[in-house]
Amino acid sequence: MRILIAEDEAIIAHDIKGIVERFGTGHPGATCQGAALEYISNIHKDLVKRRLRSKADLVYLSNERALGDFGVGGLRARYKGRLTSSEEFIGAVYKDYGITALVQRGVHQVDDKTIFWEDYAGNMGETAYDFAMLISP
């Protein structure tokens, strides 16, 4: 598998048999969740455009309290008369895109194939990956 990122376009080898991509804020002190959210959405759209989306498992790993928290307790917007939270909105988008969201996790170590994290309750865990983009603090 080969992934090259050039500006907003991911150039992906067409011979992938199945890849696992992980994107997220990573470090427990990272505060730029919006960049990771935008990045994974762009990767999803690029894979769809190239008809490769079914070959990739996209996972958004975040230190946020809840999906769409953005470090500010989330956002609310009125849409067609209904007040919607950023957690509901992003959750619906990720469900539609087939993106798995793992929140309340802070990464403490990364090796060539595994991301090691600790959740808010102090439980240790790990997530395998082929390609990851993590934001530092």
N, C-alpha and C positions, 0 to 999 in steps of 0.2 A: 504494500500500500504506500502511496506517495501523495502527500498533500502539500501544495505550495500556496501560500497566500500572497496575493499581489493586489494591493488596494482593496476594493470590496469584492474581488472575485476569487473564489477558491478553484484552483485548477486541480482536478482529481484524475488519477490514472483510471482508465476504463476497465482494468483487469481486476478490480477489487472483488473479493468473494464475500465479504462481510466485514465491516469494520465497526469498532466501538469508539465513538467520539465523546469526549467529556469536556464540558465547558462550564465555567463557574467562577465565582469570586475567589475561591481557594482559601487564602490565609484568613484566620479568624478576625484579623484586624482590617481586612480590606473593606473599603466603603464605596466602591464604584460598581454596584450591581447592574446599573443600567447598561454599561458597556458590554458586560457578559451576556445580558439578555438580548441586546441588539446583535451581537456577534453570532450567537447560536441561531437566532432567527434568520440571519443572512446565510449561514451555512445550510440551514434547512431549505431555504428557497433556492439556493444554488444547486443542491443535490436534486431537488425536484426538477429544476430546469434541465439538468443533465440526465434525468431518468435514472438516478442512482440512489434515490432516497430510501428505497426498500432494502438497500444493502448496508445501511448505517443505523446504528442504535445511538440516538442522541440523548445525552443526560446532562441536565443543568444542575450542578451542585453548588449550593450557596450557604453562606453563613447567616443569611437573613432569618429573622424570627418566623416569617411567613413569606410565601411567594409574593412578590410585588411590594414588599415592605420598603425597599429602597433606602433603608436606614433611617427613615422618617416616619415609621408607623403606617406606611401605605398612603395611598391617594384615593380620593373619591371623585367620581364624575357622574353627571346626570346624562343619561342617554335614553332618548325616547320616553322621557318622563320618569325613568327609573334610576335611582341612585345605585351605582355600581362601584365596588371597591377594586383597587388594582389587583388584589389577590384573586378575585372572581374573574376579572377580565383576562389576566395573564394565564390563569389556570385553564380557562376555556380555550385560549389560543394554543397553549401547549398540548392540551388534549386533542385539538383539531390537527396539530402538527405531528402528533405522536412523540412528543418530547417528554421524557421522564424528569420530574423535578424532585431533587433531594435537598431539603432546606434544613436549617439549624445544624449545620456541619462545618467545622473548621478544619482545614487541611493542615497537618503537621509534618508530613513527609511525602515525597514523591520519588518513585524509582522508575525504571524504563517501562514497566507494565502495570503498576499499581499506584493508586492514590490512597494514602492512609489518612483517616480523619477521625475526629472526636465530635460527638453530637452534644447538644446542650445538657443532656442528662449525664454526661461523662462516659458514655459507652464508646468504645473504640470500634472502628470498622474500616473496611477497605473497599475500593471500587476499581475493577480492572479497566484498562483503556488501551487504545491503539494510538490515539491522538488526543491531546488535551491542551486547552488554553486556560491558564490560571492567572488571576490578577493578584499582584502582591500588595502589601499594605502601603 
